[in-house]
Amino acid sequence: MKEQLTILVLDDEPIVCKRLKPALEKLGYRVDTFIQSVEAMHQIHQTAYDIVITDLKMKEIDGMRFLEEVKKQHPQTEVIVITGFATMETAKQSFRKGVFDFIAKPFKLSEIQEVVNRAAAKIKGAAV
């Protein structure tokens, strides 16, 4: 098993990527960030990430479609959805598609770090 878990962050708001990357790297993760969903989609066809954090509402490819593609390509990848448009319906839809957790914006960095650590614990537990 590789030691350093990898995370892909996709959010069309650059500030979100800018805040999450150092916060997650500080916890020991390798983090790639994308603000273009098309580029991120291309990347997941090349690389299997341990954890994917994606926004829902984006231009080109929306987060729900991206989530479906991640799960199709890499079923073991844990996906965390972050959105400013949280509704009970989008949350339910996300969980039906296999999302690990669903976080409404605005969120605290500590909140997302905790969820990522839980996903990482699940991954490491599965790998043992």
N, C-alpha and C positions, 0 to 999 in steps of 0.2 A: 504494500500500500504506500502511495506517495504521502509524504509528510504534510506538505503545504497544500491546503485546499484552495481551489480556484473559484473565483466568483466573476460572473459577468453582470454588469449593471447597465440597464437600458432605460434611459429617461430623456425625453426631448427637452427637458429643462437643464441646461448645463450646470446650474448651481447645485442641483441634486447630485449629479455625478461628482462635482468638485468637492462636495461635503462628504459623500459616502466613501470615496476612494481612500483618503488618508485615515478616516475613522476605522475602516475595515482592515487596512494594511497594518495599522497599529496593533490589531488583534492577531496578526500573523498570517493573514490571507493574501493570496496573489489576486489582484483585482484589475480587470479590464473594463473600461467604461465606454459606452456608446451613446450618442445623442441622435443618431440616425438608425431607425429600425431596420432599414434595408441592409446596412452594413452589419448590424448585429445578427441579422438572419443569416447572412453569408458566413459570419464567424462561427455560428453554432453548427453549421454544416462541416466546418473544418476542425473544430475543437469541442471536446466533451468537457463541460464545466461541472463542478460539483454542485454549485448553487447559482441560480439565475435570479436576479432581482429586476423586475420589469414594471414600468408604468402601464396603465391601461389605455389612456387616451393619447394617441400619437398620430402624426401624419403618416401616410403610406400604410404601414402594417400596424394594426392596433395590437395592444398587449394580449388580448384574448387569443388572437391568431398566432402571435409569437409564442405564447404559452403552449398552445397545441403543438406547434412545430418542435419546440424544445422537448416536450414529452414524447413525441413520435420518434425523434432522432436519438434521444438519450433518456429512456424511461426512468433511470435511476437518479437523474438530476432533480434536486429539490428546487422548486420555484416559489419565490416570494413576490406577491403582487403589491405594489404601492400605487395609490391613486387618490386624486383630489375629488373624484366622482364616485365615492363609495356609496353603494346602495345594497340593500339586502339581496337584491336579485343578482347584481354583479358578483357579490361575495359567494352566493350559492353556486352560480355558474362557474366561478373560478375553482371552488372546491370540487365540483363534479369533474372538472378537467384535471384534477390531481395537484392543485396548488398546495404548498406546505403551509403557508400562512398569507393573510390578507391584511395590509396595514393602510389606514386612511392617512392622507396628508392633511395638515402638516403633522409630521411625526418628530419625536425626539431621537437624536442619534443613539442614545442608550436603548431606546425601544427597538430600533432596527438591529443594533448589535446583539441584543438578547435573542431576537428571533433567529439571526444568522448563527449564533452559537448553538441554539437548540437544533437547527437544521444540521449543523456540523456534527453535533453529538449523535444525531440519528444516523448520519452517513458513516461515522467512525464505528458506531455500534453494529451497523450492518456489515462492515468490512472485516470485523473481528472473526 
